[in-house]
């Protein structure tokens, strides 16, 4: 369990609780001076500090807000640096030559430093307090550009632990919603009426599950009840937005906990409907073993600072249905390569109704799947040629995880591991030891084991006959 609020004194926490008149909102803001907390600017990115200081020097209020402050308080290294200010988007654009105003539903400014982008938002008031706000028939906010004060900005944020402000002018922490108290208690709580907040943006249901899994927090009972009542609204969300949430769920270094939480709260059906249906119908233990191994491997790579590829994990989520449909087609007489291609198309098409998958990811997913039978069956120089492919490493890792639950694949997975460790001039000699696994897909085990001898073409005698000295 993460250590709660690193360095905050007991007296400060007692003061926080005394300011709370109910479970929902405090009477006034709690300001924690620099001497009473141990958040250091050293934990923030240099570019975020540049933005904060320039806004402050220009005479505007400048606060770091949200995940960066929250993570710093619980002892994690912040990765998200969102800035809030009373400067308008146009004033910010004039301050930073390297910036652009983006968004229609929610106008804000991106300050660009190479590949690093610092997001700066003007303080917002409630969407019903001005002409810049608009709510759809379902209750979802479709425009949220009513500017206001920092107090109003805090109350319209989603969770109390995300409504904590770090003031660059005096390095204090400002809390309007009891977020410090909730961090100390390890609780995720929506600000305001939970049902209304979930209807405004149903993706908050997923966000609560994700962040609670990340921090190992509990979800406050009223918030949890509202999530359960509004979860069905996720089915109406844009697939592209749902895809963004999937990336956040499984690429942050806590994919295994996130998957368990999504499954526990019965939200998997809105992300991976085919997999959710499969897991509901007494799935074999081997399936969960393979999924957990893939998730744990992803978390390990994140912790080691190694790159991760979204298509690899997505390929695993959809693999059980691809495999099942391929075997069914092979049983009906379709060739293995064609069956695998058709199954891939069908499964991806079904998945796209829930979350969008860009072609830059769906293409590599198909390649990983197509390479599985080749890694299993190909031999000789043809097998070694596979190592030159750009998807080989991902497909090999995929094969190794499959081998963890399929005994028939263990020998071939071991061979692929060993051959990669040999120097190039030794690999050819090792080819003869490669096992070929056949029959796993329902095809004949003799299929391809021995090629038919090619019939030699007899020479045409007429071509060699000379007539009058000419050919």
Secondary structure as UniProt FT lines:
FT   TURN            6..7
FT   HELIX           10..18
FT   STRAND          30..32
FT   HELIX           34..36
FT   HELIX           41..43
FT   HELIX           46..57
FT   TURN            58..59
FT   STRAND          62..65
FT   HELIX           67..73
FT   TURN            74..75
FT   STRAND          82..85
FT   HELIX           89..95
FT   TURN            97..98
FT   STRAND          99..102
FT   STRAND          108..113
FT   TURN            114..115
FT   STRAND          116..122
FT   HELIX           127..129
FT   TURN            131..132
FT   STRAND          133..135
FT   TURN            137..138
FT   STRAND          141..144
FT   HELIX           150..155
FT   HELIX           160..162
FT   STRAND          164..167
FT   TURN            168..171
FT   STRAND          172..175
FT   HELIX           179..185
FT   STRAND          187..188
FT   HELIX           194..200
FT   HELIX           203..215
FT   STRAND          218..219
FT   HELIX           221..230
FT   HELIX           231..236
FT   HELIX           239..250
FT   HELIX           255..264
FT   TURN            265..266
FT   HELIX           268..270
FT   HELIX           273..280
FT   TURN            281..282
FT   HELIX           285..303
FT   TURN            304..305
FT   HELIX           310..331
FT   TURN            332..333
FT   HELIX           336..351
FT   TURN            352..354
FT   HELIX           359..377
FT   HELIX           380..385
FT   HELIX           386..388
FT   TURN            390..391
FT   HELIX           392..403
FT   TURN            404..405
FT   HELIX           407..409
FT   HELIX           410..421
FT   HELIX           424..430
FT   HELIX           431..433
FT   TURN            440..441
FT   TURN            445..449
FT   HELIX           461..464
FT   TURN            468..469
//
